């Protein structure tokens, strides 16, 4: 219980400290907060691993009067992902967000925003109350938009503005859905809502909430804000925005459709979600192929990779939830979310280092960089393997589980999308890898210390390890999953 | 201990690979000790297991990755056939590579991926289930790419890209086939043939075609062979490994597994897919030889020769009878020994005499007698001259063709022999009988380059000459077939 509280409160306290303290002390406080929160999350993982879901009722008031928090296997897995990525980003940001490198304003703003973002993410991952979730994603949006704008360039501000418009429209839609649900049931607690008999406005409420969240998740066709925003932010911020932020709103959609209102999920609606996901996979990949800048390639790849997550809905949702393949499909999608988070963070951090060395992220400028920074190039290639879904990697485990489920469910069309998406990913990631490995000597690269290069390597290595040691995370994700008890997993 | 042995064999290559990546370029001694040590240790383990497996033992390790996704490593007779070949040739190629590269750049990267490539080959030889096979098949794809691209010049990068352009769609086809099959039958173990009755014949044929598409890319079956001649842009040790054990053999081995352990020989015959596959293999045998005839670069000629020769193995599997199976399996070893000899020698000619094209071979026999003798032995073996290794393979394949009621196989073998003679004999004639040009240079005063070629050349003579003895690859292939695949 204390570990759960600590992982929620520590980042917020750290954010306050980072605002209040002078620069050197602020960075030190932020790094200390990172280490402490990481420890708290690890402790929480141990608690959940040994004792099951950790619940916390705020102020001792049971819902519907009070607000409940619960860290189940799913939520805790995302807490762990966030902690790992944050730790990597914090290490990278010590150099890249120093005043000399990023300008005084960004150097000041980055640390509190990063910690605020962390607090908001953690709150979303464990909240069991729809309004509480609303507060969480609003905070998340504000921190994320500010991180996009932090560089202060005109195009970054325009991208942040566009992001803001989409995100706020999404928030309004979500809030409207929440209001409808409250009007019909008189509670916003997820577990209580799940137990209520369905009411007439439920369908509309679910649709509104989902639409709002999809805009925030950047699912096709709401993705247009994502590439300029993620590519325009400084690299450590991009790693957070691309690796973590969309996962929060996705997780809420997932909980809504699987935990809160599973019986109101019409087959047609599930298919629409998956079809949008499939379109995202194909369109995002095709757009990634057409980009000439590394960060834009990586950002469009996020659009594509998020699409896979939505294939879970017809495979494991609605009527499919009771089928034997549901656990595989559901867990596969979670593996995709986790390994993409790690790999994408590694890619953006690697891209940041390439930009430090070459001064630009145009593919032409990256040529030959593998010779001067082999570790970073290797990290990028490892991350690429996960995104292509090739073994051994977390991305492969994800695709294997989901493809097997798709065949078992007779919905092989989604398997086809996954296979095609893997090949397209190979195509769009081959260009930067080939540029890095070209023989030409890069013109006057700035040296990057090996310790800095190790950060993306560790993150990408973790994404690979997720595919080699898949069994423990697989079992961990089942903790507290409602269907898991029935399947006897 | 017995459950650990397969993992241990894998680790003898995997650990040197992973450690080598982090070594500095200058730490030659440590790097060489690590790689050679791993190779020697592996050979020792394999010899111990050969004895035990001949006595009837099997070793098995299962590592669960996720539900339905179990990494199953199993040492049995057929796995050992492939592993012994790859382990022996790994040791020899490492010695050769150390001498070949000297102190050129990026050696830690090279040897890291080189050992990783061998680890992948070992893993796929030991794989006891389809999905384990796929995992290592892909690891092989990925670890080979940096080797092909090693020189990082235009040609190498193009070759590496072309390799992936062929290999990745192949992998997608293979994964598609595996998941399609396993969604109906459950996980497929090679020891326990799946129950295919739930699938209708046309689905089975489609799955079979996808399997052949997936493995055929690596086995360089026509028309999926385009990447292999291009990949000769890689350094000589890589070509040697690629053509003898690593990639093409992985594909051929995959075909053997699919025909015998996934579908079963009877099902393949019943579905009527064996004959089309045999025809495709025959086409590849002839087409590869014809294309080899047209090449003026030594390595390119050898590459097309590989396209042709590897399909002997596929042909053996496709004919789906005991003799053909023995012929195919034994050719897995024989072709490996002969082809690696030829590539070792081609590398020596290039490195020591600057000879890349066949005109340059004129009169080289006098100045580089050891190399040229080895090259000649390898070439004669490829032609199938008795008592060389290639002859034994051909005899069994021919018998297998007759047994399977496909006498046309004899015609294919005869044509292949003639074509082989047509593209190899002129090289031997140039080496030994034509006068050297006046400005010719070249010597072979690097024992570490020549010795591996001598060993493999002697071996390819030995395995043919001593084929009837109890310890030859032929005896082992016969053991495999009588033990596991006798009808």
Interface residues (C-beta under 8 A of the other chain):
Chain A: X327 X328 X331 X374 X378 X385 X388 X390 X391 X392 X396 X397 X400 X401 X403 X404 X407 X408 X412 X415 X419 X422 X423 X426 X430 X434 X437 X438 X439 X467 X468 X469 X470 X471 X474
Chain B: X21 X64 X65 X66 X67 X68 X69 X109 X131 X134 X135 X138 X139 X141 X142 X146 X149 X151 X152 X153 X154 X157 X161 X164 X168 X169 X171 X172 X175 X176 X179 X180 X182 X183
